[in-house]
Amino acid sequence: MSKSLTKSGIIVSAMTFISRVMGLVRDVVIANLMGAGAAADVFFFANKIPNFLRRLFAEGAFAQAFVPVLTEYRRGKDIDEQRLLIARVSGTLGTLVTIVTLVGVVGSPIIAALFGTGWFLDWYHGGPQGHKFVLASDLLRITFPYLWFITFTALAGAILNTLGKFAVAAFTPVFLNIAIIVFALWLGPQMENPEFALAWGVFVGGAVQFLFQIPFLKRAGLLVRPRWGWGDPGVTKIRKLMIPAMFGVSVSQINLLFDTLIASFLMSGSISWLYYSDRLLEFPLGLFGIAIATVILPALSSRHVDKSSEEFSRTLDWGIRTVVVLGLPAMAGLIMLAEPMLMVLFMRGEFTPEDARLASYSLFAYGSGLLSFMLVKVLATGFYSRQDTRRPVKYGIIAMVTNMVFNVIFAIPFGYVGLAIATSLSAFVNAGLLGYNLWRDGVLKRYPGTLTYFAKVTLAVVAMIALLLYFTPARDWWLAAELTARIWKLTQLIGAAAALYLVSLLVLRVKLR
């Protein structure tokens, strides 16, 4: 069991790694083109709204509801019934998303006013930041259709994941990054407002992602014509699972939107600093947390259908252990090397040393919650695979309210950094509630050696932190050094820390198999 999951996890992580590397290249290009000024703030805002809705309608909530039901169909029904389910799901979901997309394009000023209230009020009163509201409305008209493309992309990816073909869906985001990079380098310098080039890159990238997966679906015999099927039993079941999951799986995204809303009242650059730090957080989160959750969801769903409760618990335990052994050192590395990483990746063109310093504060705050973010992804599958979407919603509501309270507490003294602190703390609350209730259900079990395992991993991370504290140069060195020297030094630090961590695990006799 663990061998098969490990193989699938490696495949997904490898494809995700390629995607995340291209994502970092994309962000380097954007930082060089626009830095962290007002135009960058507005583009990140216009890109965040459809991405938030993507989590609601597509990747997050939909996959958590669709995969368990499709797994049931694969176990108990023939290929024609599976094809009919896919046709009716794609037709029903596609119709709803088409309506939402059209409303979003037409009503972009209302959406910009809703989530960028600070900019809207400034525009309404003739203030100096009013142009941000107008620009946000225009960019949203271009980026919003991305929601339509990515919804069908997510549907195709969920089908392929259920078939065990994880690599295709994990590699698909590479095309979005390539499109944005091409438009930024080719069209951006030719335009007076380069943020429009980036917005068109998002639009085209969404379309390419959608087209890329069609041949794989056809080869699997599951490319079907969409049909409306609101009352279909399978669609009804998915709908009932998806509606609460839409909130539960997207709590972190809702929290980020609240951050964006509050940041629109803060100084220019706040949204950009949060964005760049969040992008570095997303690298290990996607590479490990989301990859592991993606792999174990079909496995857990199969265990649930087969009524293999012991195997279910062991699969979930495997996911948690894997997240801890990979996520804890990644969290320590983000915290310890926050500013050096931002300097190496982004400090050129319009992105200044001061931007790197300010973004490092929010990265430190986000990084402290990385393990919690990863655990939420994995622990939530323990509920969704059993088709229990209501309780994660309840815990998500608690976490969201907690985030709002923490926003008030920390945003006043710490500004945008306080928003990142609040998001990390709310993720800790969410992970705690999910874990506690899985344990209370008897699903999450403490197997022999679990506490010893976690203690040894923690000791190995402490050794890694000590090495970084001793060998990381002061800030002045990073500012004075050439780019090649900064890259080489950062590579040395990461490589040495990773090597010491692995050696420490071996010395402590941590069983990695």
C-alpha positions, 0 to 999 in steps of 0.5 A: 500500500505505502509503496504504491502511494509513495510511487504516486506521490513521487510522480505528482511531486515531480510534476508539481515541482516542474510546475512550481519552478515555472511558477517561480520563473513567472513570478521573477519575470513579473517582479522584474516587470512591475515590482511591488507597486500599485499596478502589481497590486491590482494585477495580483488582485484581478488574478486572485478573484478567479483563482478563489472561485476556481477553488470553489467550483473546480479543483478543491471542492469539486474534486473532494466531492467528485472523486469519491462518487466516481470511485463508487461508480468505477467499482460497481457500475459499467463504463457506460454508466461512468460515461453518463455520470461524467457527461451529466456532471460536466454539463451541469457544472459547466452551465453553472460556471458559464453563468457565473463567468458571464456575470463576473465579466459583466459585473467586474466593477461590482466585484472590484468594489466588493473585494477592493473596498478601499480602492472603491471608496478612494475612487468614489471620493476622488482620492489618489488611489481611485485609479486602482479601482478602475484598473481592477475592473478592466483587468477582471474582465480579461482574467475572469474567463480563466474560471471557465477554462480551469473548471473543465481542466479540473474535471478532466484532472479529477477523472484522470486521477481516479484512473491513477494517471496523476502526472497529467493533471499535476503537469498541466499548470506548467502551461499557465506559467509559460503563457504568462511568461511569454506574454510578459516578455513579448507583449509587456514591453510593448504596452503602456500598461504591462499588467494587461499583457499579464492578464491576457497571459492568464486568459490564454494559459487557461485555454491551453490547460483545458485543451491539453487534457482532452487527448488524454480523456479521449484515450481513456474512453471518457471524453463525452458530450456534456449533458444537463443532469441536475436531477441525476442521482450521481449529480445529486450526490456530488452536489450535496457533497460539494456545496458544503465542501465549497466552503470547507476546502476553501477556508484558506482562500477565503482568509486570503481574500479577507487579507486582500480586502483589508490590505486595500486599505493599507499602504501601496505594496501590501498586496504585492508583498503578501503575494510574493511571500505567499508564492514561496509558501505555495511551492512546498505546499503544492510540492508536498501537501497538495501532492500527498492529499491528491494521491491519498484521496482516491486511495482513501475513497477505495478503502471506504468503499471496501469497508477496510477501516484498518487500511483506511487508518493506516493510509491516513497515518502514512499521509500525516507522517509523510507531511511531517517528515517533508513539511517540518524542514520546509517550514524551518527553511522558509523561516530561516531563509525568508529574505535571502530567497526573496533577494535571490529570486526577485530582487532586480528590475522594479523589485527593490531591496526594501521590497525584499525586506518587507516581503520577508516579514510576511513570508516569516509569518506565512511560513510558520503556518506551513505545516498546518496548511499541509495538515489541513489538506491531508486531514480533510481527505479523511472526511471527504473520502468518507463523503462527510463534508458537513463537519469540515465546513463547521470547522472551516467556519470556526477557522474563518471567524478565528482569522477575522478576530486575529486580523483585528488583533494583529493588523492594527499593530503589524499591518500586512504582516498581521494579516499573514500571522492571522492566516497561519493561526487560523490554519493551526486551529483548522488542522487541530479541529480536523485532527481531533475529530478524526481521532475521536471518530477512531479513524486517526489512530496513534500507532506504536512509535508515532510520538518517537517518530515525530520527536526524532524528526523534530530533533533533525530539524533543530540540527538543520536550524542550528546549521543555518543560524551559524552559516547564513551571512548577514543581510549586508552580505546579500545586498553587496554580493553579485547575483551569481554569488547570492545564488551559489550561497543560497544553493549551498545553504539549502543543500547543506541543510537538506544533507544534514537533515537526512543524515540526522534522520539516519543517525536517529534511525527514522524509518523512511520507508 
